[in-house]
Structures are given as C-alpha cells and as structure tokens.
Amino acid sequence: MTLGVLAVLGMAFTMFAGFWTDWLWYRSVNYSSVFTTTLWTKIGLFFVFGLLMALAVGFNIWLAHRLRPPLSAMSMEQQSLDRYRMGIAPYKKWLLLAITALVGLIAGASASSQWRTWLMWVNGVPFGEKDPQFHLDVGFYAFDLPWYRFLLGFGFAAAILSVIAAALTHYLYGGLRITSPGARATAAATGHLSVLIGIFVALKAVAYWLDRYGLAVKSSDFKATDNWTGLRYVDANAYLPAKTILFCIAVICALLFFATLWRRTWQLPVIGFGLMVLSAILIGGLYPAIVQKFQVQPNEQAKEAPYVEKNLKATRDAYGIDGTQVTEYPGTSKTEDKTKLRDDVDATASIRILDPNIVSPTFQQLQQIRNYYAFPTNLDVDRYAKDGKDQDTVIGLREINLNGIPKRNWINDHFRYTHGYGVVAAEGTSADSQGRPDFTESDLPSKGDLGTYEQRVYYGEKTTMYSIVGGPQKEIDYSDDSGEKTYSYKADSGVSLSNPVNRAAYAVAFGEPQILYSGAIGDGSRILYNRTPKERVEAVAPWLTIDGDAYPAVVDGRIQWIVDAYTTTNGYPYSSRTTLGDTTADSLTATNDNRAVVAQQNQVNYIRNSVKATVDAYTGEVKLFQWDTKDPVLKTWMKAFPNTVEPKSEISKSLMDHLRYPQDLFKVQRELLTRYHVKDATTFLSGSEVWQVPDDPTNKSGSATPPYYLSMKMPDQAAQAFSLTTTFTPNGRDNLSGFMAVDAEAGTSDYGKIRILKLPTNTTVNGPSQVQSQFNSEQDIAETIRLLRGGDSEVEYGNLLAVPLDGGLLYVEPVYVRGGGLKYPLLRKVLVSYGGTTAFEDTLGEALNKVFGADGATTQPPDEGDEDGGGTTPPPTSSNPTVQEALDDAQKAFESGQDALKKGDWEAYGKAQKDLEDALRRAEEAQSQPDKTGGGAGSGGESASPSSSPKPSGSPTGT
C-alpha cells in the first residue's frame, strides 16, 4: 500500500512539475496570458465535449436498458445471455460510469486539440473579400468552416458510438435477437435505434450541404498545377448539383427513420437508406465522371478557362504576389562598346563577394579566440552604415560552444560556461590581400564600427543547454592576456530557483537531481532555458509559423535577434495549396536543419509575414510587432491573445533599419510564380510558360539555388536597394527564363514589391548551371583551378550572383581555397561572366576590367562565323615554354610549402614561399615577352598571368 501511494504521488508530482515549470517560464517572459488562454481553452473544450459524449452514450445505454422487454424469450441464445446479465447486475451503475468516463475522456482529449480551431471561430474577423462561387466572405472558409466540420465529425462519432452502445444493450437484455424465435427486435428497440440512425442520416445531410462549400477549398489533381484548389467545371456543373440532390434525399431518408416511432417498421427507412446509397454512387460518382469524360475532355481549355481565371486571381491574392511587376527583358546588351559599362556596374550593384554560407570556418579560425566559442554554420547578411553610407555586411555572433570546454562536467556545462561574447562582422563587398574577410568588428571583447553595446550572448542559435546563473557560482565572462574574467548575470530573465518547490520541479522536469541539492545554487540563482530565438518566439506565439533564419543585429546598444513570423491558413477559396517544407527547401536547408522553416509539413494556401519579432541576446526578452496591419488572420489572433502583439508604430527607427524581407516567404512566392507569373488562363493551361527554380550549380546537393541578399537596382529603379534575388529557368531546361527581385529594404515605399524580368523565349540566355559549366570548361580557368587544387587544397565555389545590367545578366562568383594545414576557406579568385565573356582574376575589380575590356584583354567565345571555331580564343597556357617552366616551378614551390605547413616546419615554409615568389616573378616577366613560337601576349592571345598561378592558402601568422 505504501509503495502504491508513493508511486501515485510520484506520478502526480511529475505531472505537476511539467505544468508548474511551463507556468513559471511563461510568467518569466511576461506572456502568462498565452499560457492561461491556451490552458483554459483546452480545459473548456475537454470538459464540454467530453461531457457531451459521455451524456450521449450514457443516456442511450440507460434508455436501452430502460426499454428492455420484461420477459426474455425461452431460447438457447437468451439462456446464454442470462449468465452475463446476472454477472453484471450488481455492477451496472459502475459499469455505466466506467464506459461513459472512458468515451468522455477520449472525446475530451480529441476536442482539446482543436483549441486553435475554436479560437479562430470565436474571434474570426471578416477578410472583406468574397469567393466567386458562393459569394461568402473568405473568413467563412478560413474561420467558420473548419469549426463546423469539427462539430459534424463530433456528431458522427457520438451517433455511431450511441448506436453501437444501444444495440449491444438491447441485445444483452433481449430487445434485439439473432437466433431466438419470433420478432428480431422489440418495438421499443426498433424505435430507439431508428431515431439514432435517423440522427446519423440527418448529420449526413448536413455533411452534404457543407460539402458544397468545401468544393471551394478542395484540393484535386489537375494537370495545370499541383495541389489545385477550388471548383473546376465538373465541380460546378456535376458535383455541386449532386451534393444538393443528395442533401434532399438524406433529409427525406432521415424523416423516414424518425417515422418508425409511429409505424414501428423498418421497411420504408431501409428503402430510403438504400436509395441514398445508390444515389451517392450514381449521382455523386458516376455522373461527374461522365461529365468529365464527355463534356470537359473534348474541349478542356474552353470549359476550364473561367475556373482557372478564378484560381489565378485567388492564388496571387493569397500569397501576396498579385502586385508582381513582370517586365520584358532582352537578355543581351545593346551597347557595343562594353568599356562604357564598366562604370555602370558599381552604380548597379554592390556585389557581395563574401559568401556568408562559406566563410563561417574563416570567422571561426580567425575570430573564435577560445575553443568554447563558435559561430553558426551559415552567417547572415545585414546592412550597417559606414561613412554615412549603408553597406552589405556579413555578421555572426561568437556563441558558447560546450563541446570546446576543456573539461566537461555539470558545473562547467551549466554554471561556468554560460554565454558567448561579441559580434564579428566583415564587409560583404571586399576581402583583404590574403583573401580573408575585411573585418569591421572583431577581437575579444569585440571592437570596431558598431560602437558600444552589451556583448554577452546568453540567447542564441547554438545555445541549446540550460544554464543556472546569478547565484554563488561565478561565470567565465571572457579571457584576455591577463587571464579569465568572471561575471555574474544581472538581468531578471529566467526562473528563480530560490525556493525548494521550484528546484524540485526543475530537478524532475530536467531529470537532474543535483538541481535539488547542489551548493552551487543559492540566493539569486536563476535558470535559463528555451534559449534559441526561434523556439522562444514559437513558444510565446504558438499560432505563428516561424521563418527558418533568425539573424542578429546591433540595435540601440543591444544585440537583438530578429525573427520573421507568418500567419497562415489553408482555407482560402480557390487558392492552390503548398507544403512549406517543400517550397522552402534549398541547398542550404539540405545541409543545415537550423535553416529550415518551422512546421515543415504545414499545408497552406494563404501566407503573410504579419509579425516581426525580436529576442534580446542578453535578457531573452521577446517582443512581437504587428507588421502587416491589414492581415485578418493576425487580427483574429490578436483578439484571441490581446496585448501580446505591439503595434507597428512601436518599431524604432534603429530597429527598422535592420528589418528585411524574409527568405522563406520569398521562396514560397518564387515557387508559386514559376506558374502564376502568367495572368491568362489559356497560357496557364497550355503549360508553355512554366518555369522552375534552378538547382544550385555551386555544390552537388541537387537542391534549389537559395535566394541571395544583395544591394542592387532593377532597370526601373533610380538607386540601389537592399534586395532578395533569384533566377528562373524554363521547365526541364537550363537557359535563363526570368530574374526575380523583391525590395527587401524595410520602411521604404517599395518594400515588398516583386519585380520579374522575363526573358524572350526565342533567344537563349545562359542560366546559372550553364554559366558554371562555361566557367569550368574555359581552358585557362580549368588549368588555374587545377593548380589551386594542388597538394591537398580544396576549391569551394561561393554564391553565384546574377545582376541585370544594360539588358544582359552579369554573373559573379567568388572562389575560395582551403589549402594545406589551413582548414578554412580564403577568397582567392573571382569569376565574372557577361554576354559570353568570362574572366577569372584575383579581385572583383580586375575581373570586371577584363570582362568589359577596360584593360584591353578579354576572353571571347568562338566567333560564330569562324568555321574552325577558333575566333579569338587564346592558345593554351603551355604555348610559351618559359612561362610554363616558371609555372611548374611555382607549383612545386606551392606543394613544398603545403607539406612544410602540415609538418609545422616554418623555416622550410618560408623558403618555399620565397621560391614561389621568384617563380611567379619569372612567369610575369616571361609573359611580357613575345613567345618565340608566336604565341603569348604578343600574338594577341593570353598566356598565363600571375593571377592564374597558385598562391599559398595561408601563412604562419594566419594559423
């Protein structure tokens, strides 16, 4: 008995610990109303629907027992049942309570999971737009219809369980007989079961009526697009009238069942039920198939066009792409003198050559400082002012890395190593002479252009473990030349562990008994958990869908994580659905789960970036700001959870400067625009203008190219704007079909405006994979890449950026090298392509000069009029033996240096570096002299240059 009591108390306290710690956490972040609203809604639904189900089933069991016949027939069947009747007679009340309690618990638990549906129904606001078929407000489909369907499903479940329970009770007490002589059912049993079946059929009639409206949000297979939503010709002209007819038949059938209370015969109800089933097969199934086969298929475009027009409009409205500006773009430059375009490049775009998805190891190596710090796998792009001008900046936080702690134990993991320290930032458009980032904020503590700010990072993307701070145990703040600095957390974030109840609850919740008795916990101790920005925002706003990329910004002396959040629904009539996990997948999410959108499997057909959220990296404070002031879904949730979302006017100017257009929304929109960039039904149905997002050519993931942030201007813009860009190719082909950019500069009048440059279908313009193939096939470039890969070096291609320029497309791609003992990438080369002309140089400026002929040397593609395809293509590098000999020596020196670097032999490394410089100088001098064979620079071709030769990937000071 004692053990049993202790077990029950232990289970009860475990349940209490989960509830209590959740309450404490929500109270600590000042969002206790979210917890209480959600909790009371769940409790209310549980008890209301659990009680309704229990009453429905219990009442029908009681009624069946009350309607039992006074005497049972003398038969073997009834004699067998007598034993059961006698066995349960003393426990009838308890059995009734047990059955009703069980079904009530199950029904209540199922109903409590519908708390979102209930809150949206009771707080729903109108969209102010009507669907084109039934002319009902969109809010009916988004907020009302889901709740009506839940009620209908609950009614079906109650009716079916009641029929089963009543039938079993009637059978047990002789009201229904299977083998006994005489009537198979008593009049009372017949009437009772008929009424229950009549209720079921009446609910089926309601279902048929709701199905009429459900056609507007029904998904179906349609060759025009995947996940087609809304009525088509066969729906409007066959299914819709069929549902109306079936509704009428079901109502008549239900009345026939109710009539058995007076007629006491099953004959008419059974006939009516059979008619309803037959009608469902013929009218609801066969007739629409005949209409589709003989009316639609012979003239599909004409029949479906009006419904496609409705789908086009609804989809473009629901995804916010209705204002997309599509402009014809030639794809080729009209300017014959390309040197005039060289100056236009700088005015058109601030080309970012620092790839935030590659240089994290470089940040790690050069700015980690201590092993217990780490940077995210993918850094972020933001804008910071320098000399009065905004510049694209690659930024990352030095977060805590527990795997780098010298000695792992409970105290070190949770008390001493508690936070990261400082921002590291670099110019996005430049690199230093060694190919390293040009840091604008660096060192420990960080210093640079960002001024003074709170540098401690207690909340971050890599901060997943709980920490206990503010108590007697001091934390390691950071280390410098004078040794370790200690610190004690001063904010009131987290939950206090000053009382034993809280400590016991967290000891149980985290499965760590030391929390209960450790001497490292005392007055002022607070526990910090749920520390990643995305999980904090998701917890305080469970009705939001969270963007996959939270990014840091220094705002008003604080490091703030900025998190984009979306309101969604899958009930927008006629708007085609999409699965968020599929449409937001790209080559970055394929290699980094942290970049994936939260709620991967959510199917939606309406989305808005309605909320901008911030999380303070020091205090963990979460703020939600209303961004889309017109979104009815957000207004609905703001009614359900009042005072949780602050008005847009509360966003400060300094915060506004760092807000941007979110990537996941852009990826959803670009996926829809592969089909919905057209506006007429005929073109849409033909499929001739279907595009696709190209695979990322810079890696082998086989996934889509991610969108890129870039300061640039489109042809109709007067100045550069911070933008998010992507490219399109025709379906199944690699040439370019379109270029898309959205103005990502928050706070400007053009923010969110989507522009698409549509290339002509009768000309071929190289797409990303073709440009990458062109890079790889150029003989000089391939030779240089081979040399860069000498020894055990690795070549990594950075983001392939595309920029519209004078009717053509300028492609720029940085090339990084991880060489020898240096396991981090350094920028070594820049690839540039424009109009078929390519360049592969040490710097972006040199590559642009070469492409546009500013230095008098270009690499042109073969002349179409030259029969042998020669054109002005230069001879191979080896045409000048002197140059080749110098390059061979350079290669040997480079490899010797890498070997010495791995062995740590700095003397040998220094000698190899000197030999390498001598070889490069000889190659440069040889290039400037005409080759005896008639090749080289003097022959009008281009032999090897110093920029084509290998370079060391690091230096002793670099390690």
Residue pairs with C-beta under 8 A, 6 or more apart in sequence:
13 504
13 508
14 508
16 505
17 504
17 505
17 506
17 508
17 509
18 509
20 501
20 502
20 505
21 495
21 505
21 506
21 509
22 35
23 32
23 35
24 495
24 502
24 505
25 495
25 529
25 530
25 539
26 32
26 34
26 35
26 539
26 540
27 35
28 493
28 494
28 495
29 536
29 539
29 540
29 620
29 621
29 622
31 539
31 540
31 622
31 644
33 641
33 642
33 643
33 644
34 540
34 541
34 542
34 641
34 644
37 119
37 640
37 641
38 115
38 542
41 115
41 118
41 119
42 112
42 115
43 112
45 108
45 111
45 112
45 114
45 115
45 118
46 108
46 109
46 111
46 112
47 108
48 111
49 107
49 108
49 110
49 111
49 154
50 104
50 105
50 107
50 108
50 109
50 111
51 104
51 108
52 107
52 154
52 158
53 103
53 104
53 106
53 107
53 108
53 154
53 157
53 158
53 161
54 100
54 101
54 103
54 104
54 107
55 100
56 158
56 161
56 162
57 99
57 100
57 103
57 158
57 161
57 162
57 165
58 96
58 99
58 100
60 162
60 165
60 166
60 169
60 192
60 196
61 96
61 99
61 100
61 165
61 166
61 169
62 96
63 166
63 192
64 165
64 166
64 167
64 169
64 170
64 173
64 175
64 189
64 192
65 92
65 169
65 173
67 170
67 175
67 186
67 188
67 189
67 192
68 169
68 170
68 173
68 174
68 175
69 173
69 174
69 175
69 186
69 188
72 78
72 81
72 82
72 173
72 174
73 174
73 177
73 180
73 181
73 182
75 177
75 179
75 180
75 181
76 179
77 177
77 178
77 179
77 180
78 174
78 177
78 180
81 171
81 172
81 174
84 172
85 172
85 173
88 95
99 165
103 161
107 154
107 157
107 158
111 150
111 154
114 147
114 150
116 543
117 146
117 147
117 150
118 147
119 543
119 636
119 637
119 640
120 142
120 143
120 146
120 147
120 636
120 637
120 640
121 143
121 144
121 146
121 147
122 640
123 636
123 637
123 639
123 640
124 139
124 142
124 143
124 144
124 636
125 139
125 632
125 635
125 636
125 639
126 137
126 138
126 139
126 632
127 137
127 138
127 139
127 142
127 632
128 137
128 632
129 137
129 138
129 317
130 136
130 137
130 138
131 138
131 141
131 216
131 314
131 573
131 574
132 310
132 314
132 573
132 574
133 215
133 216
133 231
133 236
133 310
133 573
134 212
134 213
134 216
136 213
138 572
138 573
138 632
139 632
140 213
141 213
141 216
141 217
141 571
141 572
141 573
142 569
142 571
142 572
142 606
142 632
142 633
143 571
143 636
145 210
145 213
145 214
145 217
145 571
146 571
148 210
149 210
149 214
152 203
152 206
152 207
152 210
155 199
155 203
155 206
156 200
156 203
156 207
159 196
159 199
159 200
159 203
160 200
162 196
163 193
163 196
163 197
163 200
166 192
166 193
166 196
167 176
167 193
169 175
170 176
170 185
170 186
170 189
170 192
170 193
171 177
171 178
174 186
175 185
175 186
175 188
175 189
176 184
176 185
176 186
176 189
177 183
177 184
177 185
178 184
185 193
187 264
190 260
190 264
190 265
190 266
191 260
191 261
191 264
194 257
194 258
194 260
194 261
194 266
194 269
195 257
195 258
195 260
195 261
197 257
197 269
197 273
198 254
198 255
198 256
198 257
198 258
198 269
199 254
201 250
201 253
201 254
201 257
201 273
201 276
202 250
202 251
202 254
204 250
204 254
204 276
205 247
205 250
205 251
205 254
208 243
208 244
208 246
208 247
208 250
209 243
209 247
211 243
212 240
212 243
212 244
212 247
215 230
215 231
215 235
215 236
215 239
215 240
215 243
216 230
216 231
216 573
216 574
217 229
217 230
217 570
217 571
217 572
217 573
217 605
218 229
218 230
218 231
218 235
219 227
219 228
219 229
219 576
219 577
220 228
220 229
220 232
221 228
222 228
222 232
223 687
224 304
224 308
224 675
224 684
224 685
224 687
225 311
225 576
225 675
225 684
226 576
227 576
227 577
227 578
227 579
227 603
228 311
228 576
229 311
229 315
229 573
229 574
229 575
229 576
229 577
229 605
230 307
230 310
230 311
230 314
230 573
230 574
230 575
230 576
231 240
231 307
231 310
231 574
232 296
232 304
232 307
233 291
233 295
233 296
233 303
233 304
233 307
234 288
234 291
234 292
234 296
235 307
236 307
237 291
237 295
238 287
238 288
238 291
238 292
239 284
239 288
242 283
242 284
242 287
242 288
243 284
245 279
245 283
246 276
246 279
246 280
246 283
246 284
249 272
249 275
249 276
249 279
250 276
252 272
253 269
253 272
253 273
253 275
253 276
256 268
256 269
256 271
256 272
257 269
257 272
257 273
259 268
259 269
260 266
260 268
260 269
295 303
296 303
296 304
300 685
301 681
301 682
301 685
301 686
304 681
304 685
305 681
305 682
305 685
306 681
308 681
308 684
308 685
309 681
310 574
311 574
311 575
311 576
312 676
312 678
312 679
312 681
312 684
313 322
313 574
314 572
314 573
314 574
314 575
315 321
315 574
315 575
315 576
315 605
315 672
315 676
316 322
316 324
316 676
317 575
318 572
318 575
318 605
318 606
318 607
319 575
319 606
319 607
319 668
319 669
319 672
319 676
320 607
320 608
320 665
320 669
320 752
321 669
321 672
321 673
321 676
321 754
323 753
323 754
324 673
324 677
324 754
324 755
324 756
325 716
325 753
325 754
325 755
325 756
326 677
326 756
326 758
327 715
327 716
327 755
327 756
327 757
327 758
328 757
328 758
328 760
329 715
329 739
329 757
329 758
329 759
329 804
329 807
330 759
330 760
330 763
330 807
330 808
331 736
331 759
331 760
331 763
331 765
331 807
331 808
331 809
332 763
332 765
332 807
332 808
332 835
333 341
333 805
333 806
333 807
333 808
333 834
333 835
334 806
334 807
335 341
335 806
338 834
338 835
338 837
338 851
338 852
338 853
339 852
339 853
339 854
341 805
341 806
341 834
341 852
342 848
342 849
342 852
342 854
344 805
344 806
345 351
345 803
345 805
345 810
345 848
345 852
347 713
347 720
348 712
348 713
348 720
348 803
348 804
348 805
348 810
349 710
349 711
349 712
349 713
349 720
349 803
349 810
350 391
350 392
350 428
350 429
350 710
350 711
350 712
350 720
351 429
351 710
351 801
351 803
351 812
351 844
352 381
352 392
352 394
352 428
352 429
352 708
352 709
352 710
352 711
352 799
352 801
353 428
353 429
353 430
353 431
353 798
353 812
353 814
353 827
353 830
353 844
354 394
354 426
354 427
354 428
354 429
354 430
354 431
354 437
354 814
354 827
355 798
355 799
355 814
355 816
356 378
356 379
356 380
356 381
356 394
356 428
357 378
357 379
357 588
357 706
357 798
357 799
358 796
358 798
358 816
358 825
359 379
359 394
359 426
359 437
359 816
359 825
360 375
360 376
360 377
360 378
360 379
360 396
361 818
361 823
361 824
361 825
362 436
362 437
362 824
362 825
362 826
363 375
363 379
363 396
363 424
363 426
363 437
364 374
364 375
364 824
365 822
365 823
365 824
366 436
366 437
366 439
366 442
366 824
367 375
367 398
367 424
367 439
367 442
367 443
367 444
368 374
368 375
368 398
369 398
369 443
369 444
369 479
370 404
370 444
370 478
370 479
371 401
371 404
371 405
371 406
372 400
372 401
372 402
372 404
372 405
372 406
372 417
373 398
373 399
373 400
373 401
373 404
373 420
373 421
374 398
374 399
374 400
374 401
374 404
374 462
375 396
375 397
375 398
375 399
375 424
376 396
376 397
376 399
376 461
376 462
376 594
377 591
377 592
377 594
378 549
378 588
378 592
378 594
378 595
379 394
379 395
379 396
380 394
380 395
380 396
380 549
380 551
380 552
381 392
381 393
381 394
381 395
381 428
381 709
382 392
382 393
382 395
382 551
382 553
382 658
382 660
383 390
383 391
383 392
383 393
383 657
383 658
383 711
383 722
384 390
384 391
384 393
384 425
384 440
384 449
384 450
384 554
385 391
386 440
386 449
390 711
390 722
391 427
391 428
391 429
391 711
392 427
392 428
392 429
392 709
392 710
392 711
392 722
393 425
393 426
393 427
393 428
393 440
394 425
394 426
394 427
394 428
394 437
395 423
395 424
395 425
395 426
395 441
395 551
395 552
395 553
396 423
396 424
396 425
396 552
397 420
397 422
397 423
397 424
397 457
397 460
397 552
397 559
397 617
398 420
398 421
398 422
398 423
398 424
398 444
398 446
398 457
399 420
399 457
399 460
399 461
399 462
399 463
400 417
400 418
400 419
400 420
400 457
400 460
400 462
400 463
401 462
402 408
402 413
402 417
402 465
405 412
405 413
405 417
410 512
410 514
411 473
411 520
413 465
414 465
414 466
414 467
414 468
415 467
415 468
415 469
415 471
415 473
415 475
415 520
416 473
416 474
416 475
416 476
417 475
417 476
418 458
418 467
418 469
418 475
418 476
418 489
418 528
419 456
419 457
419 458
419 463
419 467
419 475
420 456
420 457
420 460
420 462
420 463
421 444
421 445
421 446
421 455
421 456
421 457
421 477
421 478
422 441
422 444
422 445
422 446
422 455
422 457
423 441
423 446
423 450
423 453
423 455
423 552
423 554
423 559
424 439
424 441
424 442
424 446
425 439
425 440
425 441
425 442
425 448
425 449
425 450
426 437
426 438
426 439
426 440
427 437
427 438
427 440
429 844
430 438
431 437
431 438
431 827
432 438
434 826
434 954
434 955
434 958
435 816
435 817
435 826
435 827
435 828
436 826
436 827
436 958
439 448
440 448
440 449
440 450
441 447
441 448
441 449
441 450
442 448
444 478
444 479
444 480
445 455
445 478
446 455
450 554
451 554
451 557
452 557
453 554
453 557
453 558
453 559
454 557
454 558
454 559
454 617
454 618
455 559
456 477
456 487
456 617
456 618
457 463
457 559
457 617
457 618
458 467
458 469
458 489
458 493
458 528
458 531
458 617
458 618
458 619
458 620
459 528
459 531
459 532
459 533
459 536
459 561
459 615
459 616
459 617
459 618
459 620
460 531
460 532
460 533
460 552
460 561
460 617
461 532
461 533
461 534
461 550
461 594
463 531
463 532
464 531
464 532
465 531
466 510
466 527
466 528
466 529
466 531
467 527
467 528
467 529
467 531
468 497
468 515
468 520
468 521
468 525
468 526
468 527
468 528
469 475
469 488
469 489
469 494
469 525
469 526
469 528
470 488
470 489
470 490
470 494
470 524
470 525
470 526
471 497
471 520
471 521
471 522
471 523
471 524
471 525
471 526
472 519
472 520
472 521
472 522
472 523
472 525
473 520
473 521
474 486
474 487
474 488
475 486
475 487
475 488
475 489
476 484
476 485
476 486
476 487
477 484
477 485
477 486
477 487
478 484
478 485
479 485
488 524
489 526
491 618
491 619
491 620
492 526
492 619
493 526
493 528
493 619
493 620
493 621
494 526
494 527
494 528
494 529
494 620
495 502
495 506
495 526
495 527
496 502
496 525
496 526
497 503
497 506
497 515
497 521
497 525
497 526
497 527
498 523
498 524
498 525
500 516
503 515
503 516
503 521
504 516
506 512
506 515
506 527
507 513
507 514
507 515
507 516
515 521
515 527
528 620
530 536
530 539
531 620
532 550
533 550
533 561
533 563
533 615
534 546
534 550
534 563
534 598
536 615
536 620
536 622
537 544
537 546
537 563
537 565
537 613
537 615
537 622
537 624
538 544
538 546
538 598
540 622
540 624
540 644
541 565
541 611
541 613
541 624
541 637
541 641
541 644
541 645
543 567
543 637
543 640
543 641
544 565
544 566
544 567
544 611
544 637
545 565
545 566
545 567
545 568
545 580
545 597
545 598
545 599
545 602
545 604
545 607
546 563
546 564
546 565
546 566
546 597
546 598
546 599
547 563
547 564
547 565
547 566
547 597
547 598
547 609
547 662
547 663
547 664
547 665
548 584
548 589
548 594
548 595
548 596
548 597
548 598
548 663
548 664
549 564
549 595
549 662
549 663
549 664
550 561
550 562
550 563
550 615
551 561
551 562
552 559
552 560
552 561
552 562
552 617
553 559
553 560
553 562
553 655
553 658
554 560
555 614
555 652
555 654
555 655
555 658
556 652
556 654
556 655
558 616
558 617
558 618
559 616
559 617
559 618
560 614
560 615
560 616
560 617
560 655
560 658
561 614
561 615
561 616
561 617
562 612
562 613
562 614
562 655
562 658
562 659
563 612
563 613
563 614
563 615
564 609
564 611
564 612
564 613
564 662
564 664
564 665
565 609
565 610
565 611
565 612
565 613
565 624
566 607
566 608
566 609
566 610
566 611
566 662
566 664
566 665
567 607
567 608
567 610
567 611
567 628
567 631
567 633
567 634
567 637
568 580
568 602
568 604
568 606
568 607
568 608
568 633
569 604
569 605
569 606
569 633
570 577
570 602
570 603
570 604
570 605
570 606
571 605
571 606
572 605
572 606
575 605
575 606
576 605
576 672
577 603
577 604
577 605
578 603
578 604
578 605
578 668
578 671
578 672
579 600
579 601
579 602
579 603
580 597
580 599
580 600
580 601
580 602
580 603
580 604
580 664
580 668
581 596
581 597
581 600
581 601
581 602
583 667
583 668
583 671
583 672
584 596
584 597
584 663
584 664
584 667
584 668
585 596
585 703
585 704
586 667
586 696
586 703
586 704
586 705
586 706
586 707
587 695
587 696
587 698
587 699
587 701
587 703
587 704
587 705
587 706
588 595
588 706
589 595
589 596
589 703
590 701
590 703
591 701
597 664
606 633
607 665
607 668
608 628
608 631
608 633
608 634
609 627
609 628
609 661
609 662
609 665
610 626
610 627
610 628
610 631
610 633
610 634
611 624
611 625
611 626
611 627
611 628
611 634
611 645
612 624
612 625
612 627
612 651
612 659
613 622
613 623
613 624
613 625
614 621
614 622
614 623
614 625
614 655
615 621
615 622
623 646
624 644
624 645
624 646
625 645
625 646
625 647
625 648
625 650
625 651
626 634
626 638
626 645
626 646
626 647
626 648
627 648
628 634
629 648
634 645
637 645
638 644
638 645
651 659
656 746
656 747
657 746
657 747
659 746
659 747
660 709
660 722
660 724
660 744
660 745
660 746
661 724
661 742
661 743
661 744
661 746
661 751
661 752
663 706
663 707
663 724
666 707
666 724
666 726
666 742
667 707
669 742
669 754
670 693
670 707
670 726
670 728
670 740
671 693
673 691
673 728
673 740
673 754
673 756
674 690
674 691
674 692
674 693
674 728
674 731
675 684
675 690
675 691
676 684
677 689
677 691
677 738
677 756
677 758
678 684
678 689
683 689
687 731
690 730
690 731
691 728
691 729
691 730
691 731
691 737
691 738
692 728
692 729
692 730
692 731
692 732
693 704
693 705
693 726
693 727
693 728
693 729
694 704
694 705
694 727
694 728
694 729
694 734
694 767
694 768
694 769
695 701
695 702
695 703
695 704
695 705
695 769
696 703
696 704
696 705
696 706
696 768
697 705
697 768
697 769
697 771
697 772
697 773
697 797
697 800
698 772
698 797
698 798
698 799
698 800
698 813
699 797
705 726
705 727
705 768
705 800
706 799
707 724
707 725
707 726
708 724
708 725
708 726
708 799
708 801
709 722
709 723
709 724
709 725
709 744
710 722
710 723
710 724
710 725
710 801
710 803
711 720
711 721
711 722
711 723
712 720
712 721
712 723
712 725
712 741
712 803
713 719
713 720
713 721
714 723
714 741
714 755
714 757
714 804
715 757
715 804
716 755
717 750
721 743
721 744
721 745
721 748
721 750
722 743
722 744
722 745
723 741
723 742
723 743
723 744
723 745
724 741
724 742
724 744
725 739
725 740
725 741
725 801
725 802
726 739
726 740
726 741
727 736
727 738
727 739
727 740
727 767
727 768
727 802
728 736
728 737
728 738
728 739
728 740
729 735
729 736
729 737
729 767
729 768
729 769
730 737
730 761
733 767
734 767
734 769
734 770
735 764
735 765
735 766
735 767
735 770
736 759
736 765
736 766
736 767
736 768
736 809
737 758
737 759
737 761
737 767
738 756
738 757
738 758
738 759
739 756
739 757
739 759
739 802
739 804
739 809
740 754
740 755
740 756
740 757
741 754
741 755
742 752
742 753
742 754
742 755
743 750
743 751
743 752
743 753
743 755
744 751
745 751
757 804
759 765
765 808
765 809
766 774
766 809
766 811
766 833
766 836
768 800
768 802
768 811
771 800
771 811
771 833
772 797
772 800
772 813
774 833
774 836
774 838
775 781
775 813
775 831
775 833
775 838
775 840
776 782
776 785
778 838
778 840
778 859
779 876
779 877
780 840
780 859
780 874
780 876
780 877
780 942
780 944
780 948
781 831
781 838
781 840
783 876
783 877
783 944
783 948
784 829
784 840
784 947
784 948
784 949
785 795
785 815
787 887
787 890
787 891
787 894
787 948
787 949
787 950
788 795
788 815
788 817
788 828
788 829
788 950
788 951
789 795
790 891
790 894
790 895
790 898
790 950
791 819
791 820
791 894
791 895
791 898
791 899
792 819
792 820
792 898
793 817
793 818
793 819
793 820
793 898
793 953
794 817
794 818
794 819
795 815
795 816
795 817
796 815
796 816
796 817
796 818
796 825
797 813
797 814
797 815
797 816
798 813
798 814
798 815
798 816
798 827
799 813
799 814
800 811
800 812
800 813
801 811
801 812
801 813
802 809
802 810
802 811
803 809
803 810
803 811
803 812
804 810
805 834
808 834
808 835
809 834
810 832
810 833
810 834
811 831
811 832
811 833
811 834
812 830
812 831
812 832
812 844
812 847
813 830
813 831
813 832
814 827
814 829
814 830
814 831
815 827
815 828
815 829
815 830
815 831
815 840
816 825
816 826
816 827
816 828
817 825
817 826
817 828
817 951
817 953
818 824
818 825
818 826
818 953
819 826
819 898
819 952
819 953
819 954
820 897
820 898
820 899
820 901
820 902
820 953
820 954
821 898
821 901
821 902
821 954
821 959
822 901
822 953
822 954
822 958
822 959
826 953
826 954
828 842
828 951
828 953
829 840
829 841
829 842
829 947
830 840
830 841
830 842
830 843
830 844
830 846
830 847
831 838
831 839
831 840
831 847
832 838
832 839
832 840
832 841
832 844
832 847
832 848
832 850
832 851
833 839
833 851
834 851
834 852
836 860
836 861
837 851
837 858
837 859
837 860
837 861
838 851
838 859
839 846
839 847
839 848
839 850
839 851
839 858
839 859
840 847
840 947
840 948
841 847
841 850
841 947
842 947
846 855
846 947
848 854
849 855
850 857
850 858
850 859
851 858
857 942
859 873
859 874
859 942
860 871
860 872
860 873
861 871
861 873
862 869
862 870
862 871
862 873
863 870
863 871
863 872
872 940
874 941
874 942
874 943
875 935
875 939
875 941
875 943
877 883
877 884
877 887
877 943
877 944
877 948
878 884
879 931
879 933
879 935
879 936
879 941
879 943
880 926
880 927
880 931
880 933
880 935
880 936
880 943
880 944
881 931
881 933
882 922
882 926
882 929
882 931
883 923
883 926
883 927
883 931
883 936
883 943
883 944
884 944
886 919
886 920
886 922
886 923
886 926
887 919
887 923
887 944
887 948
887 949
889 915
889 918
889 919
889 922
890 916
890 919
890 920
890 923
890 949
890 950
891 950
892 915
893 912
893 913
893 915
893 916
893 919
894 912
894 916
894 950
894 951
894 952
896 908
896 912
896 915
897 909
897 912
897 913
897 916
897 952
898 952
898 953
899 908
900 906
900 908
900 909
900 912
901 909
901 954
901 959
906 956
909 956
910 956
913 952
913 955
916 950
916 952
919 949
920 946
920 949
923 944
923 945
923 946
923 949
924 945
924 946
926 936
927 936
927 937
927 943
927 944
927 945
928 937
929 936
929 938
930 936
930 937
930 938
930 939
931 938
931 939
931 943
935 941
935 943
936 943
937 943
